[in-house]
Amino acid sequence: MVEPRLKSVQCTSPAGLHRVAYKEWGDADNPRVLLCVHGVTRVGADFDHLAQALCDTYRVVCPDIVGRGRSDRLRDPAYYTVPQYVADMVTLIARVTAGSAGEDVAWFGTSMGGLIGMALAALEGTPIRRLVINDIGPVLDGAALQRIGDYIGQDVRFPSFAAGEQFVKDVSASFGPHSADEWNKLARDVLRQGDDGQWERHYDLNLALPFRAITVERAAEDEAALWAAWDAITCPTLLVRGEHSDLLSHATAQQMTTRGPRPRLVELAGVGHAPTFVHADQIALAREFLTGVGS
């Protein structure tokens, strides 16, 4: 089994410096880089299976976005926003492509990671050459955002790992069917044992604060900005949607195929928000697109 290298890079926000941790898979000298970026309460370890499958072609880099996992927490939680995450990823890309042309960067983004990828791929001079957007789009369902915001801010602790695992399984049921071992890993990646012996989720609960600050007017502005970003993307793009997703509607996904990069749309049966890409059929879908086979 291929093992990752655990690294970190120093980034900055208006409130000061912070460290972003990441896993790096594959040949350290490979100029072809794939960034895999997770959802709002998840971590880079979500992509362990995908990274192992693709590290023969790419150097796969899987960060813990600031505020999650092994990365630092921000001094000012007001900066837990997509622009800050984009800035951090620009710094990370500069680190991992140093000494190379830096022009062969692919991006796989799940949920929040997809929003970051959209924003970065839309910029003039972007290094992103191939893009996978996993179950997210410019139109975000208000009820789904409320559900996510409420979930993020809960200070829930568990007397045992088994109790924490059951919680993760319950709140992540929309991921679709997984084996007992797969659920165990999905839980273990985002739980940690505190000094008091209890288990807790491995992220800054202050991630919820920007969600609580969203107004109707702000949401409308954000949607307009996301559509503008989408329309500016020109690289080959694959759009993946869970059949039962409550965050990316079928109508929005269809609209996305007519604008911007005009992606290929694949809807995965029996899955909600969001496909995990730990199963062989989902990994094969990503591999086909990201390696250019059949494109």
C-alpha positions as a LaTeX table, in Angstrom:
\begin{tabular}{lrrr}
\hline
Residue & $x$ (\AA) & $y$ (\AA) & $z$ (\AA) \\
\hline
Met1 & 0.00 & 0.00 & 0.00 \\
Val2 & 1.26 & 3.47 & $-0.90$ \\
Glu3 & 1.76 & 5.72 & 2.11 \\
Pro4 & 1.33 & 9.51 & 2.05 \\
Arg5 & 3.80 & 12.12 & 3.21 \\
Leu6 & 2.44 & 14.43 & 5.93 \\
Lys7 & 3.39 & 18.06 & 5.31 \\
Ser8 & 2.23 & 21.59 & 6.02 \\
Val9 & 2.51 & 25.08 & 4.56 \\
Gln10 & 2.31 & 28.46 & 6.27 \\
Cys11 & $-0.48$ & 30.74 & 5.06 \\
Thr12 & $-1.79$ & 34.13 & 6.13 \\
Ser13 & $-5.09$ & 35.84 & 6.86 \\
Pro14 & $-5.70$ & 39.46 & 7.95 \\
Ala15 & $-5.64$ & 38.12 & 11.52 \\
Gly16 & $-2.17$ & 36.54 & 11.22 \\
Leu17 & $-0.35$ & 33.41 & 10.13 \\
His18 & $-1.74$ & 29.89 & 10.19 \\
Arg19 & $-0.57$ & 26.44 & 9.13 \\
Val20 & $-2.38$ & 24.28 & 6.59 \\
Ala21 & $-1.61$ & 20.57 & 6.86 \\
Tyr22 & $-1.81$ & 18.24 & 3.87 \\
Lys23 & $-1.14$ & 14.72 & 2.69 \\
Glu24 & 0.94 & 14.19 & $-0.43$ \\
Trp25 & 0.73 & 10.95 & $-2.38$ \\
Gly26 & 2.87 & 9.67 & $-5.25$ \\
Asp27 & 6.16 & 10.70 & $-6.82$ \\
Ala28 & 7.36 & 13.88 & $-5.10$ \\
Asp29 & 8.88 & 15.05 & $-8.40$ \\
Asn30 & 5.77 & 14.49 & $-10.52$ \\
Pro31 & 4.84 & 17.88 & $-12.06$ \\
Arg32 & 1.24 & 16.72 & $-12.56$ \\
Val33 & $-0.59$ & 17.72 & $-9.38$ \\
Leu34 & $-4.12$ & 16.85 & $-8.29$ \\
Leu35 & $-5.61$ & 18.78 & $-5.36$ \\
Cys36 & $-8.47$ & 17.03 & $-3.58$ \\
Val37 & $-10.43$ & 19.36 & $-1.30$ \\
His38 & $-13.07$ & 18.19 & 1.16 \\
Gly39 & $-16.44$ & 19.36 & 2.44 \\
Val40 & $-17.13$ & 21.82 & 5.23 \\
Thr41 & $-16.62$ & 19.51 & 8.27 \\
Arg42 & $-14.50$ & 16.82 & 6.63 \\
Val43 & $-10.72$ & 16.42 & 6.14 \\
Gly44 & $-8.20$ & 15.52 & 3.47 \\
Ala45 & $-8.19$ & 11.89 & 4.58 \\
Asp46 & $-11.57$ & 11.55 & 2.86 \\
Phe47 & $-9.58$ & 11.11 & $-0.35$ \\
Asp48 & $-7.25$ & 8.32 & 0.80 \\
His49 & $-8.85$ & 5.77 & $-1.53$ \\
Leu50 & $-9.00$ & 8.13 & $-4.49$ \\
Ala51 & $-5.42$ & 9.28 & $-3.91$ \\
Gln52 & $-4.09$ & 5.73 & $-3.83$ \\
Ala53 & $-5.87$ & 5.03 & $-7.11$ \\
Leu54 & $-4.55$ & 8.13 & $-8.88$ \\
Cys55 & $-1.06$ & 8.62 & $-7.45$ \\
Asp56 & 0.45 & 6.60 & $-10.31$ \\
Thr57 & $-0.59$ & 9.45 & $-12.63$ \\
Tyr58 & $-0.68$ & 12.48 & $-10.35$ \\
Arg59 & 1.06 & 13.74 & $-7.27$ \\
Val60 & $-2.10$ & 13.91 & $-5.17$ \\
Val61 & $-2.31$ & 16.63 & $-2.52$ \\
Cys62 & $-5.10$ & 16.47 & 0.06 \\
Pro63 & $-5.20$ & 19.41 & 2.49 \\
Asp64 & $-7.09$ & 19.84 & 5.72 \\
Ile65 & $-8.67$ & 23.24 & 5.05 \\
Val66 & $-7.87$ & 25.68 & 7.88 \\
Gly67 & $-10.02$ & 25.08 & 10.95 \\
Arg68 & $-10.20$ & 21.33 & 10.33 \\
Gly69 & $-8.16$ & 18.28 & 11.19 \\
Arg70 & $-4.42$ & 18.80 & 11.62 \\
Ser71 & $-4.50$ & 22.39 & 10.32 \\
Asp72 & $-4.50$ & 25.43 & 12.61 \\
Arg73 & $-7.61$ & 27.27 & 13.75 \\
Leu74 & $-8.01$ & 30.88 & 12.61 \\
Arg75 & $-7.62$ & 33.62 & 15.20 \\
Asp76 & $-10.65$ & 35.39 & 13.72 \\
Pro77 & $-13.42$ & 33.00 & 12.63 \\
Ala78 & $-14.89$ & 35.69 & 10.36 \\
Tyr79 & $-12.31$ & 34.54 & 7.81 \\
Tyr80 & $-13.72$ & 31.03 & 7.52 \\
Thr81 & $-14.87$ & 31.95 & 4.03 \\
Val82 & $-14.22$ & 30.87 & 0.44 \\
Pro83 & $-11.93$ & 33.85 & $-0.38$ \\
Gln84 & $-9.63$ & 32.90 & 2.52 \\
Tyr85 & $-9.63$ & 29.26 & 1.47 \\
Val86 & $-8.79$ & 30.25 & $-2.11$ \\
Ala87 & $-5.85$ & 32.33 & $-0.87$ \\
Asp88 & $-4.60$ & 29.38 & 1.19 \\
Met89 & $-4.85$ & 27.04 & $-1.79$ \\
Val90 & $-2.93$ & 29.48 & $-3.99$ \\
Thr91 & $-0.15$ & 29.36 & $-1.40$ \\
Leu92 & $-0.32$ & 25.56 & $-1.27$ \\
Ile93 & $-0.20$ & 25.26 & $-5.07$ \\
Ala94 & 2.81 & 27.56 & $-5.15$ \\
Arg95 & 4.51 & 25.28 & $-2.61$ \\
Val96 & 3.81 & 21.99 & $-4.34$ \\
Thr97 & 4.58 & 23.27 & $-7.86$ \\
Ala98 & 7.76 & 25.15 & $-6.90$ \\
Gly99 & 10.49 & 24.48 & $-9.45$ \\
Ser100 & 8.02 & 23.39 & $-12.14$ \\
Ala101 & 5.90 & 25.25 & $-14.64$ \\
Gly102 & 2.89 & 24.80 & $-12.35$ \\
Glu103 & 0.58 & 24.57 & $-15.33$ \\
Asp104 & $-0.78$ & 21.03 & $-14.91$ \\
Val105 & $-2.92$ & 21.26 & $-11.78$ \\
Ala106 & $-6.18$ & 19.32 & $-11.58$ \\
Trp107 & $-8.81$ & 19.90 & $-8.89$ \\
Phe108 & $-11.32$ & 17.59 & $-7.26$ \\
Gly109 & $-13.64$ & 19.43 & $-4.90$ \\
Thr110 & $-16.44$ & 17.97 & $-2.80$ \\
Ser111 & $-19.12$ & 20.40 & $-1.62$ \\
Met112 & $-17.18$ & 23.29 & $-0.04$ \\
Gly113 & $-14.09$ & 22.05 & $-1.88$ \\
Gly114 & $-16.05$ & 22.43 & $-5.10$ \\
Leu115 & $-16.90$ & 26.05 & $-4.29$ \\
Ile116 & $-13.23$ & 26.76 & $-3.62$ \\
Gly117 & $-12.33$ & 25.10 & $-6.91$ \\
Met118 & $-14.94$ & 27.10 & $-8.83$ \\
Ala119 & $-13.64$ & 30.37 & $-7.39$ \\
Leu120 & $-10.02$ & 29.49 & $-8.16$ \\
Ala121 & $-10.67$ & 28.09 & $-11.65$ \\
Ala122 & $-12.52$ & 31.31 & $-12.56$ \\
Leu123 & $-9.53$ & 33.57 & $-11.90$ \\
Glu124 & $-7.46$ & 34.95 & $-14.75$ \\
Gly125 & $-4.18$ & 33.06 & $-14.90$ \\
Thr126 & $-5.54$ & 30.11 & $-12.87$ \\
Pro127 & $-3.32$ & 27.02 & $-12.76$ \\
Ile128 & $-6.38$ & 24.72 & $-12.81$ \\
Arg129 & $-6.46$ & 22.72 & $-16.04$ \\
Arg130 & $-9.08$ & 20.07 & $-15.21$ \\
Leu131 & $-11.89$ & 20.33 & $-12.68$ \\
Val132 & $-14.22$ & 17.94 & $-10.86$ \\
Ile133 & $-17.12$ & 19.52 & $-8.97$ \\
Asn134 & $-18.71$ & 17.03 & $-6.57$ \\
Asp135 & $-22.30$ & 17.86 & $-5.59$ \\
Ile136 & $-22.26$ & 21.64 & $-5.36$ \\
Gly137 & $-23.25$ & 24.56 & $-7.55$ \\
Pro138 & $-23.98$ & 28.29 & $-7.61$ \\
Val139 & $-27.50$ & 27.83 & $-6.19$ \\
Leu140 & $-27.47$ & 26.60 & $-2.61$ \\
Asp141 & $-30.69$ & 25.34 & $-1.05$ \\
Gly142 & $-31.54$ & 27.48 & 1.97 \\
Ala143 & $-32.93$ & 24.62 & 4.04 \\
Ala144 & $-29.83$ & 22.52 & 3.35 \\
Leu145 & $-27.56$ & 25.40 & 4.38 \\
Gln146 & $-29.54$ & 25.82 & 7.60 \\
Arg147 & $-29.17$ & 22.10 & 8.29 \\
Ile148 & $-25.43$ & 22.25 & 7.73 \\
Gly149 & $-25.02$ & 25.42 & 9.81 \\
Asp150 & $-26.94$ & 23.92 & 12.73 \\
Tyr151 & $-24.90$ & 20.72 & 12.52 \\
Ile152 & $-21.56$ & 22.51 & 12.42 \\
Gly153 & $-22.12$ & 24.52 & 15.58 \\
Gln154 & $-23.28$ & 21.70 & 17.86 \\
Asp155 & $-20.81$ & 21.08 & 20.68 \\
Val156 & $-21.48$ & 17.36 & 20.76 \\
Arg157 & $-19.20$ & 15.00 & 22.70 \\
Phe158 & $-19.27$ & 11.24 & 22.92 \\
Pro159 & $-18.32$ & 8.89 & 25.77 \\
Ser160 & $-16.85$ & 6.35 & 23.35 \\
Phe161 & $-15.61$ & 6.14 & 19.79 \\
Ala162 & $-18.51$ & 3.81 & 19.00 \\
Ala163 & $-20.99$ & 6.50 & 20.06 \\
Gly164 & $-19.19$ & 9.08 & 17.95 \\
Glu165 & $-19.09$ & 6.71 & 14.99 \\
Gln166 & $-22.84$ & 6.18 & 15.22 \\
Phe167 & $-23.38$ & 9.96 & 15.27 \\
Val168 & $-21.24$ & 10.41 & 12.15 \\
Lys169 & $-23.09$ & 7.57 & 10.45 \\
Asp170 & $-26.47$ & 9.07 & 11.31 \\
Val171 & $-25.70$ & 12.62 & 10.16 \\
Ser172 & $-23.88$ & 11.34 & 7.05 \\
Ala173 & $-26.58$ & 8.91 & 5.91 \\
Ser174 & $-26.92$ & 10.91 & 2.69 \\
Phe175 & $-23.44$ & 9.66 & 1.69 \\
Gly176 & $-25.20$ & 6.46 & 0.65 \\
Pro177 & $-24.51$ & 2.82 & 1.52 \\
His178 & $-21.06$ & 2.01 & 2.97 \\
Ser179 & $-19.58$ & $-1.03$ & 4.64 \\
Ala180 & $-18.89$ & $-1.16$ & 8.38 \\
Asp181 & $-15.17$ & $-0.63$ & 7.72 \\
Glu182 & $-15.90$ & 2.34 & 5.48 \\
Trp183 & $-18.13$ & 3.98 & 8.09 \\
Asn184 & $-15.46$ & 3.33 & 10.70 \\
Lys185 & $-12.88$ & 5.21 & 8.62 \\
Leu186 & $-15.27$ & 8.03 & 7.75 \\
Ala187 & $-15.81$ & 8.52 & 11.49 \\
Arg188 & $-12.20$ & 8.00 & 12.58 \\
Asp189 & $-10.98$ & 10.64 & 10.15 \\
Val190 & $-13.11$ & 13.38 & 11.77 \\
Leu191 & $-13.19$ & 12.38 & 15.45 \\
Arg192 & $-10.52$ & 12.87 & 18.07 \\
Gln193 & $-10.27$ & 11.99 & 21.74 \\
Gly194 & $-10.01$ & 14.99 & 24.04 \\
Asp195 & $-8.03$ & 15.34 & 27.25 \\
Asp196 & $-11.14$ & 14.39 & 29.21 \\
Gly197 & $-11.33$ & 11.05 & 27.41 \\
Gln198 & $-14.43$ & 11.98 & 25.46 \\
Trp199 & $-14.57$ & 11.98 & 21.68 \\
Glu200 & $-15.30$ & 15.13 & 19.70 \\
Arg201 & $-15.40$ & 16.32 & 16.13 \\
His202 & $-12.03$ & 17.44 & 14.81 \\
Tyr203 & $-12.77$ & 20.98 & 13.69 \\
Asp204 & $-13.27$ & 24.49 & 15.05 \\
Leu205 & $-16.91$ & 24.93 & 16.11 \\
Asn206 & $-16.54$ & 28.59 & 15.15 \\
Leu207 & $-16.87$ & 27.47 & 11.53 \\
Ala208 & $-20.60$ & 27.95 & 12.15 \\
Leu209 & $-20.29$ & 31.72 & 12.73 \\
Pro210 & $-20.10$ & 32.81 & 9.06 \\
Phe211 & $-23.16$ & 30.64 & 8.32 \\
Arg212 & $-25.13$ & 32.41 & 11.05 \\
Ala213 & $-24.16$ & 35.79 & 9.58 \\
Ile214 & $-25.71$ & 35.03 & 6.17 \\
Thr215 & $-28.71$ & 37.22 & 5.34 \\
Val216 & $-31.19$ & 36.87 & 2.47 \\
Glu217 & $-29.46$ & 39.76 & 0.71 \\
Arg218 & $-26.02$ & 38.27 & 1.26 \\
Ala219 & $-27.18$ & 34.90 & $-0.05$ \\
Ala220 & $-28.45$ & 36.55 & $-3.24$ \\
Glu221 & $-25.14$ & 38.37 & $-3.71$ \\
Asp222 & $-23.20$ & 35.16 & $-3.15$ \\
Glu223 & $-25.32$ & 33.29 & $-5.70$ \\
Ala224 & $-24.75$ & 35.98 & $-8.32$ \\
Ala225 & $-21.00$ & 35.89 & $-7.65$ \\
Leu226 & $-20.92$ & 32.10 & $-7.93$ \\
Trp227 & $-22.74$ & 32.14 & $-11.27$ \\
Ala228 & $-20.29$ & 34.77 & $-12.51$ \\
Ala229 & $-17.42$ & 32.55 & $-11.42$ \\
Trp230 & $-18.99$ & 29.53 & $-13.10$ \\
Asp231 & $-19.41$ & 31.45 & $-16.35$ \\
Ala232 & $-15.72$ & 32.40 & $-16.27$ \\
Ile233 & $-14.44$ & 28.80 & $-16.07$ \\
Thr234 & $-13.03$ & 27.44 & $-19.33$ \\
Cys235 & $-11.20$ & 24.24 & $-18.38$ \\
Pro236 & $-12.65$ & 20.74 & $-18.97$ \\
Thr237 & $-15.07$ & 20.06 & $-16.11$ \\
Leu238 & $-16.94$ & 17.08 & $-14.71$ \\
Leu239 & $-20.01$ & 17.77 & $-12.58$ \\
Val240 & $-21.13$ & 15.00 & $-10.22$ \\
Arg241 & $-24.45$ & 15.02 & $-8.38$ \\
Gly242 & $-25.93$ & 12.60 & $-5.90$ \\
Glu243 & $-29.36$ & 11.57 & $-7.13$ \\
His244 & $-31.00$ & 12.60 & $-3.84$ \\
Ser245 & $-28.83$ & 15.64 & $-3.09$ \\
Asp246 & $-30.56$ & 18.43 & $-1.17$ \\
Leu247 & $-27.71$ & 20.88 & $-1.80$ \\
Leu248 & $-27.46$ & 20.65 & $-5.59$ \\
Ser249 & $-30.82$ & 20.28 & $-7.32$ \\
His250 & $-31.25$ & 18.45 & $-10.61$ \\
Ala251 & $-32.51$ & 21.69 & $-12.19$ \\
Thr252 & $-29.42$ & 23.64 & $-11.11$ \\
Ala253 & $-27.12$ & 20.88 & $-12.30$ \\
Gln254 & $-28.83$ & 20.89 & $-15.69$ \\
Gln255 & $-28.49$ & 24.67 & $-15.89$ \\
Met256 & $-24.78$ & 24.38 & $-15.11$ \\
Thr257 & $-24.32$ & 22.15 & $-18.15$ \\
Thr258 & $-25.52$ & 24.99 & $-20.41$ \\
Arg259 & $-23.20$ & 27.68 & $-19.02$ \\
Gly260 & $-19.55$ & 28.29 & $-18.24$ \\
Pro261 & $-17.44$ & 25.19 & $-18.88$ \\
Arg262 & $-20.55$ & 23.23 & $-20.00$ \\
Pro263 & $-19.51$ & 20.17 & $-18.03$ \\
Arg264 & $-20.44$ & 16.58 & $-18.45$ \\
Leu265 & $-23.01$ & 15.78 & $-15.75$ \\
Val266 & $-23.08$ & 12.42 & $-13.98$ \\
Glu267 & $-25.79$ & 11.72 & $-11.40$ \\
Leu268 & $-25.08$ & 8.85 & $-9.03$ \\
Ala269 & $-28.04$ & 6.68 & $-8.05$ \\
Gly270 & $-28.86$ & 6.00 & $-4.42$ \\
Val271 & $-26.67$ & 8.81 & $-3.07$ \\
Gly272 & $-27.50$ & 12.22 & $-1.59$ \\
His273 & $-25.05$ & 14.88 & $-0.50$ \\
Ala274 & $-22.33$ & 13.99 & $-1.21$ \\
Pro275 & $-20.74$ & 11.04 & $-3.03$ \\
Thr276 & $-17.64$ & 9.95 & $-1.09$ \\
Phe277 & $-15.61$ & 8.47 & $-3.97$ \\
Val278 & $-14.40$ & 5.58 & $-1.86$ \\
His279 & $-16.10$ & 2.96 & $-4.05$ \\
Ala280 & $-14.55$ & 1.45 & $-7.16$ \\
Asp281 & $-17.21$ & 2.68 & $-9.60$ \\
Gln282 & $-16.96$ & 6.27 & $-8.38$ \\
Ile283 & $-13.15$ & 6.15 & $-8.38$ \\
Ala284 & $-13.23$ & 4.81 & $-11.95$ \\
Leu285 & $-15.39$ & 7.74 & $-12.99$ \\
Ala286 & $-12.91$ & 10.23 & $-11.53$ \\
Arg287 & $-9.92$ & 8.38 & $-12.96$ \\
Glu288 & $-11.37$ & 8.33 & $-16.48$ \\
Phe289 & $-11.95$ & 12.07 & $-16.45$ \\
Leu290 & $-8.79$ & 13.16 & $-14.63$ \\
Thr291 & $-6.42$ & 11.02 & $-16.68$ \\
Gly292 & $-8.02$ & 12.17 & $-19.92$ \\
Val293 & $-9.02$ & 8.67 & $-21.00$ \\
Gly294 & $-11.95$ & 8.92 & $-23.35$ \\
Ser295 & $-11.93$ & 12.73 & $-23.40$ \\
\hline
\end{tabular}
